[in-house]
Amino acid sequence: MLIPHDTRIALETVVDLVNTAPESDAGDGLADIATLYGFAERHRISGVGALGEKDLRAVHDVRSRFAEIFAAPDARTAADLVNGLVAAAGTTPQLTNHDGYDWHVHYFAPDASIADHLAADCGMALAFIVVAGEQERLRRCEAPDCRDAFVDLSRNRSRRYCSSRTCGNRLHVAAYRARRREAAG
């Protein structure tokens, strides 16, 4: 599955945003305006001006709506959710090249709020996944103590854990130790 660079970045942003939800092990990763600024900086979200409580609440709402898309039982439901999210953001597609990136499409209107920026750009990245018939790539970690979101970009859609280094490795080591205990009697 060929995914353009800007779509891949938007998908990474969606995953990171969904994984800041209060239900995560670390608690709410966007608990205040300072953490929202940090998120915007980490993800190089352009055009972020002064942020306030209204922006924080709006981003929390977008985060919840992205989580619903990850939980959608079928492509029709995911498409309806994406359509609603993108339409509410007032998308204004335009070609741009900035900050060392070659030409790519921004879907948000100039001077859009951070919530509309995320909803438009990341919503369109999710739309790309649904249009490609790849909605099942939007997953949650199968580790019993982790429900982090991820996008399975493996060739054969076989990824089961948010991270093979943490959740996957931890479960494989636990299974190995259980087999060793059982063999030892």
Stockholm file with secondary structure:
# STOCKHOLM 1.0

chainA/1-185         MLIPHDTRIALETVVDLVNTAPESDAGDGLADIATLYGFAERHRISGVGALGEKDLRAVHDVRSRFAEIFAAPDARTAADLVNGLVAAAGTTPQLTNHDGYDWHVHYFAPDASIADHLAADCGMALAFIVVAGEQERLRRCEAPDCRDAFVDLSRNRSRRYCSSRTCGNRLHVAAYRARRREAAG
#=GR chainA/1-185 SS CCCCHHHHHHHHHHHHHHTTSTTSTTCCTTCSHHHHHHHHHHTTCTTCCCCCHHHHHHHHHHHHHHHHHHHCSSHHHHHHHHHHHHHHHTCCCEEECCTTCCSEEECSCTTCCHHHHHHHHHHHHHHHHHHTTCGGGEEECCSTTCCCEEECCSTTSCCCSSCIIIIIHHHHHHHHHHHHHHHHC
#=GC SS_cons         CCCCHHHHHHHHHHHHHHTTSTTSTTCCTTCSHHHHHHHHHHTTCTTCCCCCHHHHHHHHHHHHHHHHHHHCSSHHHHHHHHHHHHHHHTCCCEEECCTTCCSEEECSCTTCCHHHHHHHHHHHHHHHHHHTTCGGGEEECCSTTCCCEEECCSTTSCCCSSCIIIIIHHHHHHHHHHHHHHHHC
//
